[in-house]
Amino acid sequence: MTASSRVLEVDDRKLLLNRLDDELWPEAGVTKADLIDYYLDVADRLLPFVAHRPVSLLRAPDPITGECAYQKTAPAGLPPWIPTRRIRSEHAALGYSDTLLVPDRATLVYLVNLGFISLHPWGCTVDALDRPDLMALDLDPTEIAFREVRNAAMLVRDLLASFHVRAWVKTSGGRGLHILVPLRPDHTFAQVRTAAETITRLARSREPSLFTLDMRRARRRGKILIDVHRNHRGATLVSPWSVREYPAATVSTPIDWAELERPMYPEDFTVATIRERLARATDPFTSFYREAQSLAGLLESGRSRRARPLA
């Protein structure tokens, strides 16, 4: 065993970790050992968002200077104690595939040791694959100051609140923000997407110079796209507390709405800086799945708006 390898016992499982001295983010000086230590520190916060869901993984080159690859199916050669679930594809021609589950710290560490750096769960549990328990609104900016993204998020929050829907927010780890709503599994994916589209149209009608509906990045300069396509069966969103592939090893971090009212930036939250936050701040997402809601009022409003005659 080399100096950069060691055996670590996690939840009564002995894991052989290797290449621990490799610098995954050379600019930030973050090694593989640092990444594993980080995930162990946040596991209790992260696992509730992935434990009972199909999960895709992001594999990064070593060091992380090139293209990353998404692994949507369970990696080959997993030990038998790591659970998978065979899931039918939306597209009949694609049949079934084995999807990974990440229920515990040992599985999390095993996967990070394999070279995966972030987790991207579905918006539903494995026991209710056609009934999402999450609505996601992905604020995706293009060449616009982050203060405008903060303002956009607060507008979306207020629009949701007008329908008695409470939302939570986290950094994407990139230049955007993710607005999330925990749901009772009463709606279909199509209904959740319709609700998200209603909020998107309202936001654009309120601030047409800020929001765009155009998916083409070249036509979105200086504007923010609210991406509602995360609300499809099989679509994923990076989990809270996941590390991103960007140069500073940023973390997709839950934040309190009050934090958006003063200057803050996604690059404030990295593997190197996050522990100070963990020590001094409560987790805004602690009660997230205990406050599941209905979109019935928002859906009814959307139907009413579509039924109105055009002026």
C-alpha positions, 0 to 999 in steps of 0.5 A, a space after each residue: 500500500 502506497 503513502 497515498 492509499 489507506 483503509 478507512 472504516 465507514 459505517 462498519 465497512 472497510 474501504 480501500 482508498 487510493 491516490 489520495 494525494 492527487 490534486 483534483 482542483 490544482 488551482 484550489 489545491 484540493 486533493 482527493 483526500 480533501 474531497 472525501 473528507 468534505 463528503 464525510 463532513 456533510 454526509 448527514 446533510 446531503 444523504 436525505 436528498 439522495 438516499 431514496 432516489 435514483 442518482 446520476 453521477 458526474 465523473 471528472 478527469 484527474 485533475 479536473 481540467 477537461 470534460 466531465 461525463 455523466 453516469 446515468 446508470 450504475 457503474 459496473 463492478 460495484 460490490 453487492 452491498 451497494 444497492 441498485 434498482 432496475 428502472 423502466 425508461 420513459 422510452 419503451 425502445 430503451 427498455 430497463 436500466 440499473 440505476 444507482 442508489 446512495 443510501 449511506 456514507 460508505 456508498 458515498 465514499 466508495 463512489 468518490 474514491 472511484 472518481 465521481 465528484 457530484 451527485 444528481 438525484 431524480 425529483 422523485 423517490 424509487 417507490 414513486 417514480 411517476 410522482 415527483 416530490 420536488 419542483 425545481 426552477 433552475 435560474 440559468 443566467 447568461 452574461 449578467 451580474 449575479 445581483 440580478 440573479 439574486 433579484 430574480 430569485 426573490 421575485 420568483 419566491 414572491 410569485 410562488 408565495 402569492 399562491 401560498 407555496 413556500 420555496 427554498 433556494 441554493 446556489 447551483 455551484 455555477 453562476 445560477 440559483 436553484 429554487 426548490 419546492 418540496 411536494 406531496 407526491 400528488 401530482 404527475 411530472 407533467 403537472 409539476 412542469 405546468 406549474 413551473 411554466 406558469 411561474 416562468 410566464 408570470 416572472 417574464 411578464 413582470 420583468 421582460 427585460 430580465 427573463 427570457 424563454 429562449 433556450 438558445 444561449 446565444 440569444 440569452 445574453 444579459 438575461 436569465 432563463 428559468 429552466 423548467 425542464 428539470 421537472 421531467 421523469 428521469 431529469 436530475 438536479 445537482 443535490 444540495 452540498 454536492 461539489 461542482 466541477 468548476 475551478 474553485 471546487 464550489 459547492 451547491 450550497 443551501 442558503 437562507 433567503 435573507 442572504 440574497 438581500 446582501 452581496 453574496 456570490 456562488 464562489 463564496 462556497 467552496 470545499 476550502 471555505 464551507 466548514 466555517 459555514 457549517 460551524 456557524 450557520 444552521 442548514 436552511 434545508 433541515 426541514 425541507 422534506 417535512 414541509 411538503 406542499 400541494 401545487 393545486 392552487 398554482 395549477 388552477 391559476 394556470 388553467 384559468 389563465 390559459 382559458 381566458 380569451 385573448 384581448 
